[in-house]
Amino acid sequence: MKILVIKPSALGDVVNGLVIVPRLRKLFPDCEIHWFVNSEYAELVELAGVDKVIRFERGAWRNFRSVFSGIANVSRISLELKKTHYDIVIDLQGLIRSGWFTFVTGAPVRIGFSDAREFAHLFYNVKVDVKRNETHSVDCCLETLKKLGDENPIAEWKWFGLEETTADLKWKHKLINNDFLVFVVGSRWETKSWPVEFFGKAAAIIYKKTGLKIFLTGSRNEIHIAEKVMHYAVENGCDESAIASLAGKISLGELFSICKESKAVLTTDTGPMHCAASVGAKIVALMGPTNPVRHGPYNQQENVIVIDRKCAPCYKRKCPDGEICMADISPEIVVEKILKQLND
């Protein structure tokens, strides 16, 4: 049996979607699982142990000159999907493009959400009814498995090769007894960001109270943010040797490893938050423009700090009032929550 899962982006959404892989293995022990994903997340899907990664070049559509290569890419993948003869296709993305790729497979079972946007639901012959605005994205993904006979799907992730990655990471950064915290300092949305000076102050207070080392993580584009956080941390009394930036320096596998080995992870609503949740890390999540019930760290709702504003959640990437609502969350409140996590 061949199964295709379509979930091309984004980082956190792909992590949450990969929760169905171990369950599919239990439902169909001899199945072959393929995953359709944007190329930038191929490493992540490989970590989950799928049998084949189908890479989609999303960037092929970003400008006029690349439109023809984008069309060629879609045509090539459509032909490949049709020739593979899948038995089951599950579309976890729910947009017109993913719906189309689901349809062109010609699979006898094409599963998708009944409320999929852009009329994508027209491409499915098995529809999943779930209130996605009120349900965590992990549970939405698990709900699709009920259509395949899994009456009580539970969340479980399996990441392969993390033991070796963790050992290398510990050796490289001289990590002893896991006496460190991880701060995820970046965010793709301006409205999801927590002020860098607040991250720095929180790091300094935590260091003074616990003596724990703090590692900052982020993408290459967020290196400058991590540098600012370190500046503010030292300015507020954190020892220079107690805070280090790994922004742009570690792989996805290493991100999973360092989150798993940490005593706690401080993060905003961003992809690495879901990575941390999938390996069972203790999380303190700061959220404003998005709904924590749907997008917060899975099974850790009690560890979310939410701003108290009538406009939240607004789901806007930029605040129309020009205010940073996340600044309503003080470093002191965050530190109190982290200390509680450390003591539990």
C-alpha positions as a Markdown table, in Angstrom:
| # | Residue | x | y | z |
|---|---|---|---|---|
| 1 | Met | 0.0 | 0.0 | 0.0 |
| 2 | Lys | 1.2 | 3.5 | -0.9 |
| 3 | Ile | 0.2 | 6.5 | 1.1 |
| 4 | Leu | 0.9 | 10.1 | 0.2 |
| 5 | Val | 0.6 | 12.9 | 2.7 |
| 6 | Ile | 0.5 | 16.5 | 1.4 |
| 7 | Lys | 1.7 | 19.2 | 3.9 |
| 8 | Pro | 4.3 | 21.4 | 2.2 |
| 9 | Ser | 4.7 | 24.2 | 4.9 |
| 10 | Ala | 5.3 | 25.8 | 7.3 |
| 11 | Leu | 7.9 | 24.5 | 9.8 |
| 12 | Gly | 5.5 | 24.2 | 12.8 |
| 13 | Asp | 2.6 | 22.9 | 10.6 |
| 14 | Val | 4.8 | 20.2 | 9.1 |
| 15 | Val | 6.0 | 19.2 | 12.5 |
| 16 | Asn | 2.4 | 18.9 | 13.7 |
| 17 | Gly | 1.4 | 17.0 | 10.6 |
| 18 | Leu | 4.1 | 14.4 | 11.0 |
| 19 | Val | 2.4 | 13.2 | 14.1 |
| 20 | Ile | 0.3 | 10.9 | 11.9 |
| 21 | Val | 3.3 | 9.0 | 10.5 |
| 22 | Pro | 3.7 | 6.5 | 13.5 |
| 23 | Arg | 0.0 | 6.0 | 13.6 |
| 24 | Leu | -0.1 | 5.2 | 9.9 |
| 25 | Arg | 2.7 | 2.6 | 10.5 |
| 26 | Lys | 0.5 | 1.0 | 13.1 |
| 27 | Leu | -2.6 | 1.0 | 10.9 |
| 28 | Phe | -0.8 | -0.3 | 7.9 |
| 29 | Pro | 2.4 | -2.1 | 8.9 |
| 30 | Asp | 3.5 | -2.8 | 5.4 |
| 31 | Cys | 2.7 | 0.6 | 3.9 |
| 32 | Glu | 5.0 | 2.9 | 2.1 |
| 33 | Ile | 4.6 | 6.6 | 3.2 |
| 34 | His | 5.5 | 9.5 | 0.9 |
| 35 | Trp | 5.4 | 13.1 | 2.0 |
| 36 | Phe | 4.9 | 16.2 | -0.3 |
| 37 | Val | 6.8 | 19.1 | 1.2 |
| 38 | Asn | 8.6 | 22.4 | 0.3 |
| 39 | Ser | 12.3 | 21.7 | -0.3 |
| 40 | Glu | 13.4 | 23.8 | 2.7 |
| 41 | Tyr | 11.6 | 21.3 | 5.1 |
| 42 | Ala | 12.8 | 18.1 | 3.4 |
| 43 | Glu | 15.3 | 17.5 | 6.2 |
| 44 | Leu | 12.5 | 17.6 | 8.8 |
| 45 | Val | 10.4 | 15.1 | 6.9 |
| 46 | Glu | 13.4 | 12.8 | 6.6 |
| 47 | Leu | 13.9 | 12.9 | 10.4 |
| 48 | Ala | 10.4 | 11.4 | 10.7 |
| 49 | Gly | 11.5 | 8.4 | 8.7 |
| 50 | Val | 9.1 | 8.5 | 5.8 |
| 51 | Asp | 10.0 | 6.3 | 2.8 |
| 52 | Lys | 10.1 | 9.1 | 0.2 |
| 53 | Val | 10.2 | 12.9 | 0.2 |
| 54 | Ile | 8.6 | 14.6 | -2.7 |
| 55 | Arg | 10.2 | 18.1 | -2.9 |
| 56 | Phe | 8.3 | 21.1 | -4.1 |
| 57 | Glu | 10.2 | 24.2 | -5.2 |
| 58 | Arg | 7.9 | 26.9 | -3.8 |
| 59 | Gly | 10.4 | 29.6 | -4.7 |
| 60 | Ala | 9.8 | 28.9 | -8.4 |
| 61 | Trp | 6.7 | 31.2 | -8.3 |
| 62 | Arg | 8.2 | 34.2 | -6.5 |
| 63 | Asn | 8.9 | 36.4 | -9.6 |
| 64 | Phe | 7.7 | 36.7 | -13.1 |
| 65 | Arg | 10.9 | 35.3 | -14.6 |
| 66 | Ser | 10.5 | 32.0 | -12.7 |
| 67 | Val | 6.8 | 31.4 | -13.6 |
| 68 | Phe | 7.7 | 29.1 | -16.5 |
| 69 | Ser | 10.0 | 27.0 | -14.3 |
| 70 | Gly | 7.2 | 26.9 | -11.7 |
| 71 | Ile | 4.7 | 25.6 | -14.2 |
| 72 | Ala | 7.3 | 23.0 | -15.3 |
| 73 | Asn | 7.8 | 22.0 | -11.7 |
| 74 | Val | 4.0 | 21.5 | -11.1 |
| 75 | Ser | 3.6 | 19.6 | -14.4 |
| 76 | Arg | 6.5 | 17.3 | -13.5 |
| 77 | Ile | 5.3 | 16.6 | -10.0 |
| 78 | Ser | 1.7 | 16.1 | -11.2 |
| 79 | Leu | 2.9 | 13.5 | -13.7 |
| 80 | Glu | 5.0 | 11.8 | -11.0 |
| 81 | Leu | 2.2 | 11.6 | -8.6 |
| 82 | Lys | -0.2 | 10.2 | -11.2 |
| 83 | Lys | 2.3 | 7.5 | -12.2 |
| 84 | Thr | 2.9 | 6.4 | -8.6 |
| 85 | His | -0.6 | 4.9 | -8.2 |
| 86 | Tyr | -1.2 | 5.9 | -4.5 |
| 87 | Asp | -3.9 | 4.0 | -2.6 |
| 88 | Ile | -4.5 | 6.8 | -0.1 |
| 89 | Val | -3.8 | 10.5 | -0.2 |
| 90 | Ile | -4.2 | 12.8 | 2.8 |
| 91 | Asp | -4.2 | 16.6 | 2.2 |
| 92 | Leu | -3.3 | 18.3 | 5.5 |
| 93 | Gln | -2.8 | 21.7 | 3.9 |
| 94 | Gly | -6.2 | 22.4 | 2.5 |
| 95 | Leu | -5.5 | 24.9 | -0.2 |
| 96 | Ile | -6.2 | 24.9 | -4.0 |
| 97 | Arg | -2.7 | 23.8 | -4.9 |
| 98 | Ser | -2.6 | 20.9 | -2.4 |
| 99 | Gly | -6.1 | 20.0 | -3.4 |
| 100 | Trp | -5.0 | 19.8 | -7.0 |
| 101 | Phe | -2.1 | 17.6 | -6.3 |
| 102 | Thr | -4.4 | 15.3 | -4.3 |
| 103 | Phe | -6.8 | 15.1 | -7.2 |
| 104 | Val | -4.2 | 14.3 | -9.9 |
| 105 | Thr | -3.0 | 11.2 | -8.1 |
| 106 | Gly | -6.2 | 9.5 | -9.0 |
| 107 | Ala | -6.1 | 7.7 | -5.6 |
| 108 | Pro | -9.3 | 5.9 | -4.7 |
| 109 | Val | -9.2 | 7.5 | -1.2 |
| 110 | Arg | -8.5 | 11.2 | -1.1 |
| 111 | Ile | -8.9 | 12.6 | 2.4 |
| 112 | Gly | -9.1 | 16.3 | 3.2 |
| 113 | Phe | -10.9 | 18.8 | 5.5 |
| 114 | Ser | -14.5 | 19.8 | 4.6 |
| 115 | Asp | -13.7 | 23.4 | 5.4 |
| 116 | Ala | -10.6 | 23.6 | 3.2 |
| 117 | Arg | -10.0 | 27.0 | 1.7 |
| 118 | Glu | -9.9 | 28.0 | -1.9 |
| 119 | Phe | -12.5 | 25.3 | -2.9 |
| 120 | Ala | -9.9 | 22.6 | -2.2 |
| 121 | His | -12.6 | 20.4 | -0.7 |
| 122 | Leu | -13.9 | 19.8 | -4.2 |
| 123 | Phe | -10.9 | 17.6 | -4.8 |
| 124 | Tyr | -11.6 | 15.1 | -1.9 |
| 125 | Asn | -13.9 | 12.1 | -1.9 |
| 126 | Val | -13.5 | 11.6 | 1.9 |
| 127 | Lys | -14.0 | 14.7 | 4.0 |
| 128 | Val | -13.1 | 15.3 | 7.6 |
| 129 | Asp | -15.5 | 17.5 | 9.6 |
| 130 | Val | -13.6 | 19.3 | 12.4 |
| 131 | Lys | -13.8 | 22.8 | 13.8 |
| 132 | Arg | -10.3 | 23.8 | 13.0 |
| 133 | Asn | -10.7 | 27.3 | 14.4 |
| 134 | Glu | -11.3 | 25.7 | 17.8 |
| 135 | Thr | -9.1 | 22.7 | 17.6 |
| 136 | His | -5.4 | 22.3 | 18.0 |
| 137 | Ser | -3.7 | 21.7 | 14.6 |
| 138 | Val | -2.2 | 18.4 | 15.9 |
| 139 | Asp | -5.7 | 17.1 | 16.8 |
| 140 | Cys | -7.0 | 18.2 | 13.4 |
| 141 | Cys | -4.3 | 16.1 | 11.7 |
| 142 | Leu | -5.1 | 13.1 | 13.9 |
| 143 | Glu | -8.8 | 13.4 | 13.0 |
| 144 | Thr | -8.0 | 12.4 | 9.5 |
| 145 | Leu | -6.9 | 9.0 | 10.7 |
| 146 | Lys | -10.4 | 8.2 | 12.0 |
| 147 | Lys | -11.4 | 7.9 | 8.3 |
| 148 | Leu | -8.9 | 5.1 | 8.0 |
| 149 | Gly | -10.1 | 3.1 | 11.0 |
| 150 | Asp | -8.0 | 4.6 | 13.9 |
| 151 | Glu | -10.8 | 5.1 | 16.4 |
| 152 | Asn | -8.6 | 6.8 | 19.1 |
| 153 | Pro | -5.5 | 8.3 | 17.5 |
| 154 | Ile | -3.1 | 9.7 | 20.0 |
| 155 | Ala | -0.2 | 12.1 | 19.5 |
| 156 | Glu | 3.2 | 10.5 | 19.1 |
| 157 | Trp | 6.2 | 11.6 | 17.1 |
| 158 | Lys | 9.2 | 9.6 | 16.2 |
| 159 | Trp | 12.4 | 11.3 | 15.1 |
| 160 | Phe | 15.2 | 9.2 | 13.8 |
| 161 | Gly | 18.9 | 9.8 | 14.4 |
| 162 | Leu | 18.5 | 12.2 | 17.3 |
| 163 | Glu | 20.6 | 10.2 | 19.7 |
| 164 | Glu | 23.7 | 10.6 | 17.5 |
| 165 | Thr | 22.9 | 14.2 | 16.8 |
| 166 | Thr | 22.5 | 14.9 | 20.5 |
| 167 | Ala | 25.8 | 13.2 | 21.4 |
| 168 | Asp | 27.6 | 15.4 | 18.8 |
| 169 | Leu | 25.9 | 18.5 | 20.0 |
| 170 | Lys | 26.9 | 17.8 | 23.6 |
| 171 | Trp | 30.5 | 17.3 | 22.6 |
| 172 | Lys | 30.6 | 20.4 | 20.4 |
| 173 | His | 29.1 | 22.7 | 23.0 |
| 174 | Lys | 30.4 | 21.0 | 26.2 |
| 175 | Leu | 26.9 | 20.4 | 27.5 |
| 176 | Ile | 27.0 | 18.8 | 30.9 |
| 177 | Asn | 24.0 | 17.6 | 33.0 |
| 178 | Asn | 21.6 | 19.5 | 30.7 |
| 179 | Asp | 22.0 | 22.6 | 32.8 |
| 180 | Phe | 20.8 | 25.1 | 30.2 |
| 181 | Leu | 17.8 | 26.8 | 28.8 |
| 182 | Val | 16.9 | 27.5 | 25.2 |
| 183 | Phe | 15.4 | 30.9 | 24.1 |
| 184 | Val | 13.9 | 31.0 | 20.6 |
| 185 | Val | 14.3 | 34.7 | 19.9 |
| 186 | Gly | 12.9 | 35.1 | 16.3 |
| 187 | Ser | 9.5 | 35.1 | 14.7 |
| 188 | Arg | 8.3 | 35.5 | 11.1 |
| 189 | Trp | 5.5 | 37.9 | 12.1 |
| 190 | Glu | 6.3 | 41.3 | 13.6 |
| 191 | Thr | 3.2 | 40.9 | 15.8 |
| 192 | Lys | 4.4 | 37.6 | 17.3 |
| 193 | Ser | 7.8 | 39.1 | 18.3 |
| 194 | Trp | 8.8 | 39.8 | 21.9 |
| 195 | Pro | 11.1 | 42.8 | 22.4 |
| 196 | Val | 14.8 | 41.8 | 22.3 |
| 197 | Glu | 15.5 | 43.9 | 25.4 |
| 198 | Phe | 12.9 | 41.8 | 27.2 |
| 199 | Phe | 14.5 | 38.6 | 26.1 |
| 200 | Gly | 17.8 | 40.0 | 27.4 |
| 201 | Lys | 16.5 | 41.1 | 30.7 |
| 202 | Ala | 14.8 | 37.8 | 31.3 |
| 203 | Ala | 18.0 | 36.0 | 30.5 |
| 204 | Ala | 19.9 | 38.1 | 33.0 |
| 205 | Ile | 17.3 | 37.5 | 35.8 |
| 206 | Ile | 17.3 | 33.8 | 35.1 |
| 207 | Tyr | 21.0 | 33.6 | 35.2 |
| 208 | Lys | 21.3 | 35.5 | 38.5 |
| 209 | Lys | 18.6 | 33.3 | 40.1 |
| 210 | Thr | 19.7 | 29.9 | 38.7 |
| 211 | Gly | 23.2 | 30.1 | 37.2 |
| 212 | Leu | 21.9 | 28.2 | 34.2 |
| 213 | Lys | 23.5 | 28.8 | 30.7 |
| 214 | Ile | 21.2 | 30.1 | 28.0 |
| 215 | Phe | 21.4 | 29.2 | 24.3 |
| 216 | Leu | 19.7 | 31.4 | 21.8 |
| 217 | Thr | 18.3 | 29.8 | 18.6 |
| 218 | Gly | 17.1 | 31.2 | 15.4 |
| 219 | Ser | 17.5 | 31.2 | 11.6 |
| 220 | Arg | 20.4 | 32.9 | 9.7 |
| 221 | Asn | 18.1 | 35.9 | 9.2 |
| 222 | Glu | 17.7 | 36.2 | 13.0 |
| 223 | Ile | 21.4 | 36.2 | 13.9 |
| 224 | His | 21.3 | 40.0 | 14.5 |
| 225 | Ile | 18.3 | 39.5 | 16.8 |
| 226 | Ala | 20.3 | 37.0 | 18.9 |
| 227 | Glu | 23.2 | 39.4 | 19.0 |
| 228 | Lys | 21.0 | 42.1 | 20.4 |
| 229 | Val | 19.5 | 39.8 | 23.0 |
| 230 | Met | 23.1 | 38.9 | 24.2 |
| 231 | His | 23.9 | 42.6 | 24.4 |
| 232 | Tyr | 20.9 | 43.4 | 26.6 |
| 233 | Ala | 21.5 | 40.3 | 28.7 |
| 234 | Val | 25.1 | 41.3 | 29.5 |
| 235 | Glu | 23.9 | 44.9 | 30.1 |
| 236 | Asn | 21.5 | 43.6 | 32.7 |
| 237 | Gly | 24.1 | 41.6 | 34.5 |
| 238 | Cys | 24.3 | 38.2 | 32.8 |
| 239 | Asp | 27.8 | 36.8 | 32.6 |
| 240 | Glu | 29.1 | 36.8 | 28.9 |
| 241 | Ser | 30.1 | 33.1 | 29.3 |
| 242 | Ala | 26.5 | 32.2 | 30.3 |
| 243 | Ile | 24.8 | 33.2 | 27.1 |
| 244 | Ala | 25.6 | 32.0 | 23.6 |
| 245 | Ser | 24.0 | 32.3 | 20.2 |
| 246 | Leu | 23.3 | 29.3 | 18.0 |
| 247 | Ala | 21.3 | 31.3 | 15.5 |
| 248 | Gly | 22.1 | 30.1 | 12.0 |
| 249 | Lys | 24.6 | 27.6 | 13.3 |
| 250 | Ile | 22.6 | 24.4 | 13.9 |
| 251 | Ser | 20.5 | 22.0 | 11.7 |
| 252 | Leu | 16.9 | 21.1 | 12.3 |
| 253 | Gly | 18.0 | 17.9 | 13.9 |
| 254 | Glu | 20.3 | 19.8 | 16.3 |
| 255 | Leu | 17.4 | 22.1 | 17.1 |
| 256 | Phe | 15.3 | 19.1 | 18.1 |
| 257 | Ser | 18.2 | 17.8 | 20.2 |
| 258 | Ile | 19.0 | 20.9 | 22.1 |
| 259 | Cys | 15.3 | 21.5 | 22.9 |
| 260 | Lys | 14.9 | 18.0 | 24.1 |
| 261 | Glu | 18.0 | 18.2 | 26.3 |
| 262 | Ser | 17.2 | 21.6 | 27.8 |
| 263 | Lys | 15.5 | 22.2 | 31.1 |
| 264 | Ala | 13.0 | 24.5 | 29.4 |
| 265 | Val | 12.4 | 26.4 | 26.2 |
| 266 | Leu | 11.2 | 30.0 | 26.1 |
| 267 | Thr | 9.6 | 30.8 | 22.7 |
| 268 | Thr | 7.0 | 32.9 | 20.9 |
| 269 | Asp | 4.5 | 31.3 | 18.5 |
| 270 | Thr | 7.0 | 30.0 | 15.9 |
| 271 | Gly | 8.0 | 26.7 | 14.3 |
| 272 | Pro | 10.7 | 25.7 | 16.8 |
| 273 | Met | 8.0 | 25.9 | 19.5 |
| 274 | His | 6.3 | 22.9 | 17.9 |
| 275 | Cys | 9.6 | 21.2 | 17.4 |
| 276 | Ala | 10.2 | 21.5 | 21.1 |
| 277 | Ala | 6.7 | 20.2 | 22.0 |
| 278 | Ser | 7.2 | 17.2 | 19.7 |
| 279 | Val | 10.2 | 16.0 | 21.7 |
| 280 | Gly | 8.6 | 16.6 | 25.1 |
| 281 | Ala | 10.5 | 19.7 | 26.1 |
| 282 | Lys | 9.1 | 21.9 | 28.9 |
| 283 | Ile | 7.9 | 25.1 | 27.2 |
| 284 | Val | 7.0 | 28.7 | 28.1 |
| 285 | Ala | 5.2 | 30.2 | 25.1 |
| 286 | Leu | 4.4 | 33.9 | 24.6 |
| 287 | Met | 1.4 | 34.5 | 22.4 |
| 288 | Gly | -0.6 | 37.4 | 21.2 |
| 289 | Pro | -2.0 | 37.6 | 17.7 |
| 290 | Thr | -2.8 | 33.9 | 17.4 |
| 291 | Asn | -5.1 | 31.6 | 19.3 |
| 292 | Pro | -3.1 | 29.3 | 21.8 |
| 293 | Val | -5.9 | 26.7 | 21.7 |
| 294 | Arg | -5.2 | 26.1 | 18.0 |
| 295 | His | -1.5 | 27.1 | 17.7 |
| 296 | Gly | 0.0 | 26.8 | 21.2 |
| 297 | Pro | 2.5 | 24.1 | 22.3 |
| 298 | Tyr | 0.6 | 20.8 | 22.2 |
| 299 | Asn | -0.7 | 19.6 | 25.5 |
| 300 | Gln | 1.0 | 22.5 | 27.3 |
| 301 | Gln | -1.8 | 25.1 | 27.3 |
| 302 | Glu | -1.0 | 25.9 | 31.0 |
| 303 | Asn | 2.4 | 27.1 | 30.0 |
| 304 | Val | 1.2 | 29.8 | 27.6 |
| 305 | Ile | 1.4 | 33.4 | 28.6 |
| 306 | Val | -1.3 | 35.4 | 26.6 |
| 307 | Ile | -1.7 | 39.1 | 26.4 |
| 308 | Asp | -4.9 | 40.6 | 27.8 |
| 309 | Arg | -6.3 | 42.7 | 24.9 |
| 310 | Lys | -9.7 | 42.7 | 23.3 |
| 311 | Cys | -8.2 | 42.6 | 19.9 |
| 312 | Ala | -6.3 | 39.4 | 20.5 |
| 313 | Pro | -6.1 | 37.1 | 18.7 |
| 314 | Cys | -6.1 | 39.2 | 15.6 |
| 315 | Tyr | -4.0 | 37.1 | 13.2 |
| 316 | Lys | -2.4 | 40.2 | 11.7 |
| 317 | Arg | 1.2 | 40.2 | 10.8 |
| 318 | Lys | 1.5 | 43.9 | 11.5 |
| 319 | Cys | -0.5 | 45.9 | 14.1 |
| 320 | Pro | -2.7 | 48.5 | 12.4 |
| 321 | Asp | -2.3 | 50.7 | 15.5 |
| 322 | Gly | 1.5 | 50.5 | 15.3 |
| 323 | Glu | 1.8 | 49.1 | 18.8 |
| 324 | Ile | 3.7 | 46.0 | 19.9 |
| 325 | Cys | 1.1 | 44.2 | 22.0 |
| 326 | Met | 3.6 | 41.5 | 23.0 |
| 327 | Ala | 5.4 | 44.2 | 25.0 |
| 328 | Asp | 2.5 | 43.8 | 27.5 |
| 329 | Ile | 4.2 | 40.6 | 28.7 |
| 330 | Ser | 6.9 | 41.7 | 31.2 |
| 331 | Pro | 10.2 | 39.8 | 31.7 |
| 332 | Glu | 9.3 | 39.4 | 35.3 |
| 333 | Ile | 6.2 | 37.5 | 34.5 |
| 334 | Val | 8.1 | 35.3 | 32.1 |
| 335 | Val | 10.8 | 34.5 | 34.6 |
| 336 | Glu | 8.2 | 33.5 | 37.2 |
| 337 | Lys | 6.7 | 31.1 | 34.7 |
| 338 | Ile | 10.1 | 29.6 | 33.8 |
| 339 | Leu | 11.1 | 29.2 | 37.4 |
| 340 | Lys | 7.8 | 27.3 | 38.0 |
| 341 | Gln | 8.6 | 25.0 | 35.1 |
| 342 | Leu | 12.1 | 24.3 | 36.5 |
| 343 | Asn | 10.6 | 23.5 | 39.9 |
| 344 | Asp | 7.8 | 21.2 | 38.7 |
